[in-house]
Amino acid sequence: MVRNVAFGWIKALAARREAEIGIEPEAMAAYWDRYEEILVTPAARGPENFEYDHERGEVTQTILDPHDERQWIIRGCVDLDASRAEGRAVVTATGVGPRVELAGGIDRANG
């Protein structure tokens, strides 16, 4: 369930609908300056592009760019209590940007 939500973020970003997932469009400006698209393919959805820390409820989805550099990510968090109560994954995107800027859970791209 969490993985489906995270890939939904990728689809929204690819369609340039950042606001729909709570991300400021300006957070993606540097990405769009460098790349012309976000790939929404089976490879983009692959397990190597998704990380989920079950204990902390932290989600990281790598953005698959056309050059396969994989330097950009979108991060989020799972509200574990709400997910249990609702019987579904309650996940919120918390930031997007270059992997080096979001390392360690620091949200510098959407702050």
C-alpha positions as CSV (number, residue, x, y, z in Angstrom):
1,M,0.0,0.0,0.0
2,V,2.8,2.5,0.9
3,R,4.6,1.7,-2.3
4,N,1.5,2.5,-4.3
5,V,1.2,5.9,-2.7
6,A,4.8,6.7,-3.3
7,F,4.6,5.8,-6.9
8,G,1.5,8.0,-7.1
9,W,3.7,10.8,-6.0
10,I,6.0,10.1,-9.0
11,K,3.0,10.2,-11.4
12,A,1.9,13.5,-9.9
13,L,5.4,15.0,-10.2
14,A,5.7,13.7,-13.8
15,A,2.4,15.4,-14.7
16,R,3.7,18.6,-12.9
17,R,0.8,18.4,-10.4
18,E,3.0,18.9,-7.4
19,A,0.4,20.8,-5.4
20,E,-1.9,17.8,-5.5
21,I,0.6,16.0,-3.2
22,G,1.4,19.0,-1.0
23,I,4.7,19.9,-2.7
24,E,5.5,23.4,-3.8
25,P,6.1,23.6,-7.6
26,E,9.3,25.6,-7.0
27,A,10.8,22.6,-5.2
28,M,11.0,20.9,-8.6
29,A,12.4,23.9,-10.6
30,A,16.0,22.6,-10.5
31,Y,14.9,19.2,-11.6
32,W,13.0,20.6,-14.6
33,D,16.0,22.8,-15.5
34,R,18.2,19.6,-15.9
35,Y,15.7,17.0,-17.1
36,E,12.8,17.1,-19.6
37,E,10.7,14.4,-17.9
38,I,10.2,12.0,-15.1
39,L,10.0,8.4,-16.2
40,V,6.8,6.5,-15.1
41,T,7.8,3.0,-16.2
42,P,7.9,-0.4,-14.7
43,A,11.6,0.3,-14.0
44,A,10.7,3.5,-12.2
45,R,8.4,1.5,-9.9
46,G,11.1,-1.1,-9.3
47,P,12.0,-2.1,-5.7
48,E,15.5,-0.5,-6.1
49,N,13.8,2.9,-6.2
50,F,11.7,2.5,-3.1
51,E,12.7,2.4,0.6
52,Y,10.4,2.1,3.6
53,D,11.6,2.2,7.2
54,H,8.7,0.3,8.9
55,E,9.8,1.3,12.4
56,R,10.1,5.0,11.7
57,G,7.4,5.2,9.1
58,E,9.8,6.9,6.6
59,V,9.3,6.5,2.9
60,T,11.8,7.4,0.1
61,Q,11.0,7.0,-3.6
62,T,13.8,7.7,-6.1
63,I,12.8,9.7,-9.1
64,L,13.9,8.0,-12.3
65,D,15.2,10.6,-14.7
66,P,15.9,10.1,-18.4
67,H,19.6,9.9,-17.8
68,D,19.3,7.3,-15.1
69,E,21.2,9.4,-12.6
70,R,18.7,8.7,-9.8
71,Q,19.9,11.8,-7.9
72,W,16.4,13.1,-6.9
73,I,14.0,11.7,-4.4
74,I,10.7,12.3,-2.8
75,R,10.3,11.6,0.9
76,G,7.3,11.1,3.0
77,C,6.1,9.7,6.3
78,V,3.5,7.1,7.2
79,D,1.2,8.0,10.1
80,L,1.3,4.6,11.7
81,D,-1.5,5.2,14.2
82,A,-3.9,6.6,11.5
83,S,-3.0,3.8,9.1
84,R,-3.9,1.2,11.7
85,A,-7.1,3.0,12.6
86,E,-8.2,3.5,9.0
87,G,-7.0,0.1,7.6
88,R,-5.1,1.8,4.8
89,A,-1.8,3.6,4.4
90,V,-2.0,7.2,5.5
91,V,1.1,8.7,3.9
92,T,2.2,12.3,3.4
93,A,4.9,13.6,1.1
94,T,7.3,15.7,3.1
95,G,9.9,16.9,0.6
96,V,11.4,16.5,-2.8
97,G,14.9,17.3,-4.0
98,P,18.4,16.1,-4.7
99,R,19.2,13.0,-2.6
100,V,22.2,14.8,-0.9
101,E,20.0,17.6,0.3
102,L,17.4,15.3,1.8
103,A,19.8,12.9,3.4
104,G,19.0,11.9,7.0
105,G,15.4,13.0,6.7
106,I,16.2,16.7,6.5
107,D,13.6,18.4,4.4
108,R,15.3,21.3,2.6
109,A,13.4,21.2,-0.6
110,N,9.9,21.9,0.7
111,G,10.6,23.8,3.9
